[in-house]
Amino acid sequence: MEAVVAKEFSRNKIHPRKFALWVACASIMMMFAAFTSAIIVRQAAGNWLEFRLPDIFYFNTIVILLSSITLHSSYLAFKRGNTNLYRGMLAATFFLGLTFLVLQYQGWQTLTDIGVALNTNPSGSFVYVVSGVHAAHILGGVGVLVVAMLHAFLLPHKVTAARKLRFELTLTYWHFVDFLWIYLLSFFTLLY
């Protein structure tokens, strides 16, 4: 059975789990494209509150970009057999992911403090909802990082095909949600 899967994989050139992840990422991207389209349509309808996006959202972008760098560094260290760097960078990514979520919450608090509450105006509501749905995807990624850290710290460091695939899936998803945040922040910056 395993030989059949290996033969099929070599013929298709992409692992089925990678393909499934790319389909999921495309679906998520379509959802956020629908959100941004809805924002444009709603803004054109009038009664749109304009406000400056709090600076903490931009600082948060630095945090999430750093998390992509640390995770990629962890992946490279994993492949090279550098256990300490692999584990250290993976733990750093986990803490940067949590930091992103905390800063996101503080960004929502800042919005409330400047008078843009969740139910004040559709323009503010969209920021809360869209960034909140993105934060939920980050939270899912943090959960995946927990599993990756369990593998890193509890299992002996061995570069197997299964562990490499698992790490590549984690890496792909994390880079995707990072890219998604940059897209959303750029959109919000141009719109608000």
LINLINSUL-V891154 format. One record per backbone hydrogen bond with DSSP energy under -0.5 kcal/mol. NH is the residue of the N-H (numbers start at 1). CO is the residue of the C=O. Records with the same first field share a line. If there is no record, write none. Layout:
NH: CO  CO
This chain:
5: 1
6: 2
7: 3
8: 4
9: 5
10: 6
11: 7
12: 8
13: 9
19: 15
20: 16
21: 17
22: 18
23: 19
24: 20
25: 21
26: 22
27: 23
28: 24
29: 25
30: 26
31: 27
32: 28
33: 29
34: 30
35: 31
36: 32
37: 33
38: 34
39: 35
40: 36
41: 37
42: 38
43: 39
44: 40
45: 41  42
46: 43
49: 47
57: 54
58: 55
59: 55
60: 56
61: 57
62: 58
63: 59
64: 60
65: 61
66: 62
67: 63
68: 64
69: 65
70: 66
71: 67
72: 68
73: 69
74: 70
75: 71
76: 72
77: 73
78: 74
79: 75
80: 76
81: 77  78
82: 77
83: 81
86: 82
87: 83
88: 84
89: 85
90: 86
91: 87
92: 88
93: 89
94: 90
95: 91
96: 92
97: 93
98: 94
99: 95
100: 96
101: 97
102: 98
103: 99
104: 100
105: 101
106: 102
107: 103
108: 104
109: 105
110: 106
111: 107
112: 108
113: 109
114: 110
115: 112
116: 111
117: 115
120: 117
121: 117
125: 121
126: 122
127: 123
128: 124
129: 125
130: 126
131: 127
132: 128
133: 129
134: 130
135: 131
136: 132
137: 133
138: 134
139: 135
140: 136
141: 137
142: 138
143: 139
144: 140
145: 141
146: 142
147: 143
148: 144
149: 145
150: 146
151: 147
152: 148
153: 149
154: 150
155: 151
158: 156
160: 158
164: 160
165: 161
166: 162
167: 163
168: 164
169: 165
170: 166
171: 167
172: 168
173: 169
174: 170
175: 171
176: 172
177: 173
178: 174
179: 175
180: 176
181: 177
182: 178
183: 179
184: 180
185: 181
186: 182
187: 183
188: 184
189: 185
190: 186
191: 187
192: 188
